[in-house]
Amino acid sequence: MKILLNNIDLNEALFDNSNIGFVPTMGSLHDGHVSLIKKSLKLSNKTIVSIFVNPKQFNNKEDYKKYPRNIKKDLKILEKLKVDFVYLPKIKDIYKGKNKIKIKLNKQDKILCAKHRKGHFEGVIDVMTRLTKIVNPSKIFMGEKDLQQLLLVKRFVEKDFKSKIIYCKTIRDRNKLALSSRNMLLNKNSLNKAGKIAKSLIIFKKKLSNNKNLKDLIFIKKNELKKKYDIKIDYLELRNTENLKLTNKIKNAKIFIAYYINKVRLIDNF
Ligand code: AMP
């Protein structure tokens, strides 16, 4: 496994390689990341994993500072997986001397996390455009846990580059809680609660299939979760999985949730 600390290292290493699989991450790796990496190892000639906590996508400075970082452990995990390259850029490798990228979301895009975290996706699309330009991969592996992110990056990146976005399933723990680096910020009690919320939404979604008043049921569910688990919910909505439009039909739809538990913001979809 080669560790690439800057863009010169990266260009040297990737020169002459084709069918490169790219797994962009912010580190603090867990089995969700591992599943993306394994898929890339299977489908690509070479796999490169980046670890970069992108300051531009944090709409809150405290959140950026608090974001868990575990580089030593991450490198051990990547070594064990036999990843070909790990890219650990500095801020200047990504942002210095590069042209400003102007990203404008449509009005229809300003939903879910785009509505609640102002500037977040502009930051994500900006860094993903820059990373794609630098790495020039054939495939980029992304998690369905962050489906809104995946769909936006897919639209912007596939418009300008040949790289294809590959969807990867959400990996959950024993309690059905979606794995997330942010889970490390939760105590046992909150982790337990978050698992119960996930389980309850999985069951809820199954029951919705035969029902007609979906909007009302979701409204009731939102209030029930708020009260029962003492959480602040940014959104709980049923949306189409391809265009993210609000829907009243269960077909091709998922329930999207974002909520704060003990000041930690978690997102998921079912
Ligand atoms: P992050 O390090 O949180 O920016 O995530 C890097 C990539 O891993 C993104 O494409 C995420 O969607 C994906 N990811 C994060 N958590 C999971 C999970 N539990 N299952 C599958 N993919 C995930």
Boltz pocket constraint, residues with backbone or C-beta under 6 A from the ligand:
constraints:
  - pocket:
      binder: B
      contacts: [[A, 24], [A, 25], [A, 26], [A, 27], [A, 31], [A, 32], [A, 33], [A, 35], [A, 36], [A, 141], [A, 142], [A, 143], [A, 144], [A, 145], [A, 146], [A, 168], [A, 169], [A, 170], [A, 171], [A, 172], [A, 178], [A, 179], [A, 180], [A, 181]]
      max_distance: 6.0
